[in-house]
Amino acid sequence: MNFKALVIGLAAVSVSAAVLAKPTAYQIDPTHTATVFTWNHFGFSTPSANFSDIQGTINVDNAKPEASSVNVTIPLSSLNTNVKALDDHLKAADFFDAAKYPNITFKSTKVQALGQNKYKITGNLTVKDVTKPVVLDAVLNKQGEHPMTKAQSIGFNATTSFDRSAFGVGAYVPNVGDKITVNITTEASVSSSK
């Protein structure tokens, strides 16, 4: 290899490294994102419900994971238990009061890389008019070009749990369980408009 070729090769490697190190904003794909939560019902069963049409941004800094962030909005209008009467009740004033507080939001305040594609994401969860910290245990599933859209994409699974009464959604506690367990799966991609 001559000197000129070596210089060109080193320059290409430097550019590739810079691209990989550049922080990237991924827009959440609501069609491939779901948030499912479960609770205890009088000790007899563990019902579940899900939210859809989730919007938000995952900012990823591969070179400095602690500089990454998550910002998500969940519309309460998307709540689904597969039982319409229960959906209506959960959206009513004694639970989420969706008419007054139409969205749940999560904004990260700290991201910790734990190794082996595992992360601990601390952030502020706002339900109704109450904001409290929660911690997501997240796993990076995949990062790279999506085979269908060809867009740079990323996918995570995450779990968390918290007491719903802490957010002013404490109707029927303790007969209907206070602790809510949440399972999240999401895909996000770099917008083609950028």
C-alpha positions as CSV (number, residue, x, y, z in Angstrom):
1,M,0.0,0.0,0.0
2,N,1.4,3.4,-1.0
3,F,1.5,6.4,1.3
4,K,-1.5,8.1,-0.4
5,A,-3.7,5.0,-0.1
6,L,-2.7,4.7,3.5
7,V,-3.7,8.3,4.2
8,I,-7.0,7.9,2.4
9,G,-7.7,4.7,4.3
10,L,-7.0,6.3,7.7
11,A,-9.2,9.3,6.8
12,A,-12.1,7.0,5.9
13,V,-11.7,5.2,9.3
14,S,-11.6,8.5,11.1
15,V,-14.8,9.6,9.3
16,S,-16.5,6.3,10.1
17,A,-15.6,6.6,13.8
18,A,-16.9,10.1,13.9
19,V,-20.2,9.1,12.4
20,L,-20.5,6.2,14.9
21,A,-19.7,8.5,17.8
22,K,-22.2,11.2,16.8
23,P,-25.3,11.4,19.0
24,T,-28.4,10.2,17.1
25,A,-32.0,11.1,17.6
26,Y,-34.4,8.2,16.9
27,Q,-38.1,8.9,16.6
28,I,-40.3,6.2,18.3
29,D,-42.3,4.2,15.9
30,P,-45.8,3.9,17.4
31,T,-46.7,1.0,15.2
32,H,-43.9,-1.1,16.8
33,T,-44.1,0.2,20.3
34,A,-46.3,-1.1,23.2
35,T,-46.6,-0.4,26.9
36,V,-48.4,-3.2,28.8
37,F,-49.2,-2.9,32.5
38,T,-50.5,-5.4,34.9
39,W,-52.0,-5.4,38.4
40,N,-53.5,-7.8,41.0
41,H,-57.3,-8.0,41.1
42,F,-58.6,-9.1,44.5
43,G,-55.9,-11.8,44.5
44,F,-57.9,-13.8,41.9
45,S,-56.2,-12.6,38.7
46,T,-53.6,-10.4,37.1
47,P,-55.3,-8.3,34.4
48,S,-53.4,-6.3,31.8
49,A,-53.9,-3.3,29.7
50,N,-51.8,-1.6,27.1
51,F,-51.2,1.9,25.6
52,S,-50.5,2.5,21.9
53,D,-49.9,5.5,19.7
54,I,-46.8,6.3,21.8
55,Q,-44.7,9.3,20.7
56,G,-41.3,10.4,21.6
57,T,-37.5,10.6,21.0
58,I,-34.6,8.3,22.0
59,N,-31.4,10.3,21.8
60,V,-28.4,7.8,21.7
61,D,-24.8,8.6,22.2
62,N,-22.9,5.4,21.7
63,A,-19.6,7.0,22.6
64,K,-21.0,8.4,25.9
65,P,-24.1,6.4,26.9
66,E,-24.6,8.6,30.0
67,A,-25.4,11.5,27.6
68,S,-28.3,9.6,26.0
69,S,-31.9,10.4,26.9
70,V,-35.5,9.4,26.4
71,N,-38.6,11.6,26.1
72,V,-42.0,9.8,25.7
73,T,-45.6,10.9,25.6
74,I,-48.4,8.3,26.1
75,P,-51.9,9.3,25.2
76,L,-54.5,8.0,27.6
77,S,-57.0,7.9,24.8
78,S,-55.1,4.8,23.6
79,L,-55.7,2.8,26.8
80,N,-57.1,-0.7,26.0
81,T,-58.1,-3.5,28.3
82,N,-60.2,-5.2,25.7
83,V,-63.2,-4.4,27.9
84,K,-64.8,-1.1,26.9
85,A,-66.5,-0.5,30.2
86,L,-63.2,-1.0,32.0
87,D,-61.5,1.3,29.6
88,D,-64.1,4.0,30.3
89,H,-63.8,3.5,34.1
90,L,-59.9,3.7,34.0
91,K,-60.1,6.9,32.0
92,A,-62.7,8.4,34.5
93,A,-61.9,10.8,37.4
94,D,-61.3,8.2,40.1
95,F,-58.5,6.7,38.1
96,F,-56.6,8.6,35.3
97,D,-59.0,11.4,34.8
98,A,-58.1,11.5,31.1
99,A,-60.4,14.4,30.2
100,K,-58.3,16.6,32.5
101,Y,-54.9,14.9,32.1
102,P,-54.8,13.4,28.6
103,N,-51.2,12.3,28.6
104,I,-48.7,10.3,30.6
105,T,-45.1,11.5,30.1
106,F,-41.6,10.1,30.9
107,K,-38.5,12.2,30.7
108,S,-35.2,10.6,31.5
109,T,-32.8,12.2,34.0
110,K,-30.0,9.6,34.0
111,V,-28.8,6.8,31.8
112,Q,-26.4,4.2,33.1
113,A,-24.7,1.5,30.9
114,L,-24.4,-1.7,32.8
115,G,-22.7,-3.8,30.1
116,Q,-24.0,-6.7,27.9
117,N,-26.5,-4.3,26.3
118,K,-28.2,-3.6,29.6
119,Y,-29.1,-0.1,30.8
120,K,-30.7,1.6,33.9
121,I,-32.7,4.6,32.8
122,T,-33.9,6.9,35.6
123,G,-36.5,9.5,34.8
124,N,-39.5,11.5,35.8
125,L,-42.9,9.9,35.2
126,T,-45.9,12.2,35.2
127,V,-49.4,10.8,35.7
128,K,-52.2,13.3,36.2
129,D,-50.5,16.2,37.9
130,V,-48.0,14.1,39.9
131,T,-44.4,13.7,38.9
132,K,-42.1,11.1,40.6
133,P,-38.9,9.3,39.7
134,V,-39.0,5.8,38.3
135,V,-36.3,3.5,37.0
136,L,-36.5,1.4,33.8
137,D,-34.4,-1.7,33.4
138,A,-33.7,-1.7,29.7
139,V,-32.1,-4.1,27.2
140,L,-30.8,-2.9,23.8
141,N,-32.2,-5.5,21.3
142,K,-30.6,-4.2,18.1
143,Q,-29.1,-1.1,16.5
144,G,-28.4,-0.6,12.8
145,E,-30.1,-0.3,9.4
146,H,-33.6,-1.6,9.4
147,P,-34.0,-4.3,6.6
148,M,-37.3,-2.9,5.4
149,T,-37.1,0.9,5.8
150,K,-33.3,1.1,5.4
151,A,-33.4,3.8,8.1
152,Q,-30.9,3.7,11.0
153,S,-33.0,2.1,13.8
154,I,-32.8,0.9,17.4
155,G,-35.0,-1.3,19.6
156,F,-35.3,-1.8,23.3
157,N,-37.3,-3.8,25.8
158,A,-37.7,-2.3,29.3
159,T,-39.5,-3.1,32.6
160,T,-40.4,-1.1,35.7
161,S,-42.8,-1.2,38.6
162,F,-44.3,1.4,41.0
163,D,-47.2,2.1,43.3
164,R,-50.1,3.7,41.4
165,S,-51.4,5.4,44.5
166,A,-48.2,7.5,44.5
167,F,-49.5,9.1,41.4
168,G,-53.0,9.8,42.6
169,V,-54.5,6.7,41.0
170,G,-55.2,4.8,44.1
171,A,-58.9,3.8,43.8
172,Y,-59.8,0.4,45.5
173,V,-56.3,-0.1,47.0
174,P,-55.5,-2.6,48.5
175,N,-58.2,-4.9,47.1
176,V,-57.1,-3.9,43.6
177,G,-53.4,-4.1,43.8
178,D,-51.3,-0.9,44.3
179,K,-48.2,-2.1,42.5
180,I,-48.2,-1.8,38.8
181,T,-45.7,-3.8,36.6
182,V,-44.9,-2.3,33.2
183,N,-43.4,-4.0,30.2
184,I,-42.3,-1.9,27.3
185,T,-41.0,-2.7,23.8
186,T,-40.1,-0.1,21.3
187,E,-38.6,0.4,17.9
188,A,-37.3,3.9,16.8
189,S,-35.7,5.2,13.7
190,V,-33.9,8.2,12.4
191,S,-36.4,10.4,10.5
192,S,-35.9,10.4,6.7
193,S,-36.6,14.1,6.7
194,K,-33.4,14.9,8.5
